Amino acid sequence: MEKIYRYKLVLGIIIMLAGVLSAAFLEVEASISIVLISMGLVIFIMTAFRLFRRGDLPDRDERTKKLAAYGITYSWLLTLVLIMVLYWIEFFKLAELTAELILGILLFFMVISANVFRWYFMQKGDIE
């Protein structure tokens, strides 16, 4: 097992334990403990899936880097279109948009669309 996977697994466990200990011994808001436990669990599970799915294959090669770059580029361009749409929604007063709402929409949209495009290009095989 490579060091990076070992470090990520340990980091996930430490964050989960911090959440459990903060819930048990500290008088903090419950949502803080839930976020810590969830974050540690996600880090641990994602690292474990990547480790076992990868096998003996390289983590990244030239092809996967190229496909990921194209996926991020397409995601960026689509996000610019979304920014324009949100601007026009606010301009014509079709909805009341706050900065928090817009930033949340953009954050989730960029992450999801980048992964969808990357998955699409991986299924397609290559970019021409």
N, C-alpha and C positions, 0 to 999 in steps of 0.2 A: 504494500500500500504506500502510495506517495505521501510525502509529508503534508502537502496541501490538503489532502482529503482527511488525514488524521487531525490536522489543526481545525478544520471546519467541523468535524464531528465533535471534537472536544468543545469548541466554541458553542455549538448548539446545545450541548449538555449543560455547560456553565450558565448560559442564558436561561434555560429552563429551570435550573436549580435556583437561580437568582429570583425568578418569578415565584417559585414555590416558597422560598424562604421569606420573600417580602410579603406574601399573602399570610404566612403563618406567624411571623414574628414582628412585622412592622405595621403600624397603623397608617397605611397608605390607601389611596383610592383603589378599589378593586379592579378598575380598568387597567391600571398600570401593571398589576400582576398578570392579568389575562393577556395583555400585549406581550409581555416578556415570555410567558410560557408559550404562546402561539408562535412568536418569532423564533425561539429556540427550537421548537418542534419542526417548523418549516425548514430551517437551516439544516437540521439533522436529517430529516427525511429526504430533502432534495439532494444532499450530499451522498446519502446512501444509495439513492436511485441512480445517480450519475456514476457512482463507483461500480455498482453491480451491472449496470447497463453497458458501460464502456468496455469491460473485459480487457483484452490486450490491445485494443485499437488505440491509436493516438487520439488525444483529446481534441486537438485542432490540427488541421492541415491547410494547405493553400486553398483547396476547394471550399471547405467549410468557412474559412475566413472570408472568401470572396462572396459566398452566398449570404453570410451574416451582414456584410457591408451593404449588399444590395437590399436586403430586408430592412435595414435601418434607414437607408436612403429613401426607399419607398414609404416607410413609416413617417419620416420627416416631411416628405412632400404632402402626404395625406393629412398630417397634422396641420400644416400650413393652410390647407383647404378648410379644415375644421375651425381654425382660428378665424378665418374670413367669415365662415357661417355664423360663428358665435358673435362676431362683431356686428353683422347685419341683424341678428336677432336682438341684440342690445340697442342698435341704432333705431330700429323700427319699433322698439318697445314691445316686442312680442312676448318677452319673458323678463323677469327681474333677475339678473345674474349678478352674483357677488364675486369678488376676487377669489374667495375660497372655493366656490363652486367651479369657477372656470379653471383654476389651477388643478383641482381634483379631476375634472373631466379630462384635461390635457394630459396629466400624468398617467392615468389609467389607460387612456386611448393610445398614447405613445408606446407604453410597455406591451399592451396587448397586440397592437397592430404590428410592432416590430417582430414579435414572436410568431404571429400568424404569417407574415410575409416570409420569415426565415423558414418556417415549416413548409410553406408552399413551394419555395425554391428548392428545398431539400427533396421534396416529393417529385418535383419536376426534373431534377437531376443536375441542371446547369443553366447558366445564364448565357444568352447569345446576344 
